Amino acid sequence: MKRILLCLLLPLLFLPAVGAIPVEELVKNPQEWDGKSLTVRGEVVGRLEKKEGVWLNLLDNGWPLGVWCAKELAREVRVIGDYKHVGDTVEVTGIFHAKCREHGGEPDFHAENLKVVSEGYAIRRPMNLLLLTLSLFLFLAGLSTALFLRLRRREPFWGYSPESF
């Protein structure tokens, strides 16, 4: 019985670690992960189309990572994160390069597989009426003060002199 259990559990030791590696770990220890096949997860906050492929910028707990992928893989990404949107959260499997020779020696991640884990959505940001009113009041107060001080001077103001009023 023990031999059967051992035979069943032994292969589990050789399986790779399940789950995504935090981008922070890749950025802090790039040489440790260089050239290895990994899975990372993050929100897509940028997209740049090139002839050969697509750059996606992932953000994972404030840590960015550039991901180079084929155009077919990038088609799955629908929402890019910005001020008004939370981007798609993706899980990318590929090879991490601490100093990528193909892309100028910068650290990057070459995607082999991309899966959208959760779709992005629009963020509703209600307008703060108190802040808008206060801003408008301060703008008008500043403008009227500037005009008043300018009219008190004896120099012409936009082609008008104080005597012409």
C-alpha positions in Angstrom: 0.0 0.0 0.0 2.8 2.4 0.9 4.6 1.6 -2.4 1.5 2.4 -4.4 1.0 5.7 -2.6 4.6 6.6 -3.1 4.4 5.8 -6.8 1.4 8.0 -7.1 2.8 10.9 -5.2 6.4 10.8 -6.6 5.5 12.3 -10.0 4.0 15.3 -8.3 7.4 16.4 -7.1 8.5 16.9 -10.7 5.6 19.1 -11.7 6.3 22.8 -12.0 4.9 25.2 -9.4 1.3 26.0 -10.1 0.3 29.6 -10.2 1.7 32.9 -11.5 5.1 34.4 -10.5 4.6 38.0 -9.1 6.1 40.6 -11.4 7.8 42.1 -8.4 9.9 38.9 -8.0 10.9 39.1 -11.7 12.0 42.7 -11.4 13.9 42.3 -8.2 15.7 39.1 -9.1 15.9 39.0 -13.0 18.9 36.8 -13.2 17.2 34.1 -11.2 14.4 33.8 -13.7 16.3 34.5 -16.9 15.5 32.1 -19.8 12.9 30.2 -17.8 9.3 29.4 -18.8 7.0 31.1 -16.4 3.4 32.3 -15.9 2.7 35.9 -14.9 -0.6 37.6 -14.2 -1.5 41.3 -14.4 -3.8 44.0 -15.7 -3.2 45.1 -19.3 -2.5 48.9 -19.1 -0.8 49.5 -22.5 -0.8 48.1 -26.0 1.6 49.0 -28.9 1.2 47.4 -32.3 4.3 46.6 -34.3 4.7 44.8 -37.7 6.1 41.7 -36.1 3.9 41.5 -33.0 2.3 43.4 -30.1 3.8 44.9 -26.9 1.4 44.6 -23.9 2.2 46.4 -20.7 1.1 44.4 -17.6 0.7 45.9 -14.2 0.8 43.6 -11.1 0.5 45.3 -7.8 2.2 48.4 -9.1 5.0 46.5 -10.9 5.1 46.9 -14.7 6.3 44.3 -17.2 6.6 44.5 -21.0 5.2 41.4 -22.7 6.0 40.7 -26.4 3.4 38.5 -28.1 2.0 37.5 -31.4 -0.9 39.5 -32.8 -3.2 36.5 -32.6 -2.7 36.2 -28.9 -3.2 40.0 -28.3 -6.6 39.9 -30.1 -8.1 38.3 -26.9 -7.4 41.5 -25.0 -10.4 43.8 -25.3 -10.1 46.5 -22.6 -6.9 48.4 -21.9 -6.6 50.0 -18.4 -6.5 53.8 -18.1 -8.1 56.5 -15.9 -11.6 55.5 -17.0 -11.1 51.7 -17.3 -9.8 48.7 -15.4 -8.0 46.6 -18.1 -8.4 42.9 -18.7 -6.6 40.7 -16.3 -4.5 38.2 -18.2 -2.4 35.2 -17.4 0.6 34.9 -19.7 2.9 31.9 -20.1 6.2 32.4 -21.8 9.9 33.0 -21.5 11.3 35.7 -19.3 14.5 37.5 -20.5 16.5 39.6 -18.0 18.4 41.2 -21.0 16.6 40.6 -24.2 18.9 40.7 -27.2 16.0 41.0 -29.6 14.6 44.1 -27.9 17.5 46.3 -26.9 18.8 44.6 -23.8 15.8 45.4 -21.6 14.0 42.9 -19.4 10.9 41.5 -21.1 8.6 38.5 -21.4 8.0 36.6 -24.6 4.5 35.2 -24.5 3.7 31.7 -25.8 0.2 31.6 -24.4 -2.2 34.3 -23.2 -5.5 33.8 -21.4 -7.9 36.5 -20.2 -8.7 35.7 -16.6 -11.2 38.5 -16.0 -12.6 41.1 -18.4 -12.0 44.8 -17.9 -14.7 47.3 -17.3 -15.4 51.0 -17.3 -15.0 53.0 -14.0 -17.8 55.4 -13.2 -16.3 58.6 -11.7 -19.0 60.9 -10.5 -18.4 64.6 -10.7 -17.7 66.4 -7.4 -20.0 69.4 -7.6 -18.5 71.1 -4.6 -15.0 70.9 -6.1 -16.3 72.2 -9.5 -18.1 75.1 -7.8 -15.1 76.1 -5.7 -12.8 75.9 -8.8 -15.1 78.1 -10.8 -15.4 80.6 -8.0 -11.6 80.8 -7.5 -11.1 81.2 -11.3 -13.6 84.0 -11.5 -12.2 85.7 -8.4 -8.7 85.5 -9.8 -9.8 86.8 -13.2 -11.7 89.7 -11.8 -8.8 90.6 -9.5 -6.4 90.5 -12.5 -8.7 92.7 -14.6 -9.2 95.2 -11.8 -5.5 95.6 -11.1 -4.8 95.9 -14.8 -7.4 98.6 -15.3 -6.0 100.6 -12.4 -2.7 101.0 -14.2 -2.2 103.9 -16.6 -0.9 101.7 -19.4 -3.2 100.7 -22.3 -4.9 97.4 -21.8 -5.6 95.4 -25.0 -5.8 98.6 -26.9 -7.9 100.4 -24.3 -6.8 103.1 -21.9 -8.5 103.7 -18.5 -9.6 107.2 -19.7 -11.7 105.7 -22.5 -14.2 104.3 -20.0 
